[in-house]
Amino acid sequence: MSTMNISLPETLKTFVDLQVSQRGYGTSSEYVRELIRKDQDRLQLRELLMNGAGSAPTAPVNGTYFDGLRDRVHQAIRTHSPR
């Protein structure tokens, strides 16, 4: 694992220390790693949403669509479940 040193104003360091103690992190590094992972997830979701917003419209989703989706999920479960 690589090491990165960061400088924080005292108010931010106090905030990080408080989050570590109140939320059960072992170290400030664990807290910062989780923040970075959440930001990565947020950026990935934003990209997916922007791609969806820029795509061509499709047919409206209705009950038939969800029935078919439910059937496909049940079929996949039956196909991949251990016997």
C-alpha positions in Angstrom: 0.0 0.0 0.0 1.3 3.5 -0.8 1.5 6.3 1.7 0.2 9.8 1.2 0.6 12.6 3.7 -2.0 15.4 3.8 -2.1 18.7 5.7 -5.3 19.7 7.3 -6.3 22.9 9.2 -6.9 22.2 12.8 -10.7 22.4 12.4 -10.7 19.6 9.8 -8.3 17.5 11.8 -10.7 17.8 14.8 -13.6 16.9 12.6 -11.8 13.8 11.2 -10.8 12.7 14.7 -14.3 13.0 15.9 -15.6 11.0 13.0 -13.1 8.3 13.6 -14.0 8.0 17.3 -17.8 8.3 16.9 -18.2 6.1 13.8 -16.0 3.2 14.8 -13.0 3.7 12.4 -9.7 2.3 13.6 -7.7 5.2 12.1 -8.1 8.4 10.2 -6.7 6.6 7.2 -9.7 4.2 7.2 -12.1 7.1 7.3 -10.4 8.9 4.4 -10.3 5.7 2.4 -14.0 5.3 2.8 -14.6 8.9 1.8 -12.6 8.3 -1.4 -14.4 5.0 -2.2 -17.8 6.8 -1.7 -16.6 9.6 -4.0 -15.6 7.0 -6.6 -19.1 5.4 -6.4 -20.7 8.8 -6.7 -18.7 9.7 -9.8 -19.5 6.3 -11.4 -23.2 6.8 -10.6 -23.1 10.3 -12.1 -21.5 8.9 -15.3 -24.2 6.2 -15.6 -26.9 8.8 -15.1 -25.4 11.2 -17.6 -25.1 8.4 -20.2 -28.7 7.4 -19.5 -29.9 11.0 -19.9 -28.0 11.3 -23.2 -29.4 8.1 -24.6 -32.3 7.8 -27.0 -35.7 7.4 -25.3 -37.2 3.9 -25.1 -40.7 2.6 -24.6 -42.3 3.5 -21.3 -41.8 1.0 -18.5 -45.1 -0.7 -17.4 -46.3 -3.7 -15.4 -45.5 -6.0 -18.3 -41.9 -4.9 -18.3 -41.6 -5.7 -14.6 -43.3 -9.0 -15.0 -40.8 -10.0 -17.6 -37.9 -8.8 -15.5 -39.2 -10.8 -12.5 -39.5 -13.9 -14.7 -35.9 -13.5 -16.0 -34.6 -13.1 -12.4 -36.5 -16.2 -11.2 -35.2 -18.1 -14.2 -31.6 -17.0 -13.5 -32.0 -18.1 -9.9 -33.3 -21.5 -10.9 -30.5 -21.9 -13.5 -27.7 -20.9 -11.1 -28.8 -22.4 -7.8 -27.0 -25.5 -6.6 -28.9 -28.7 -6.9 
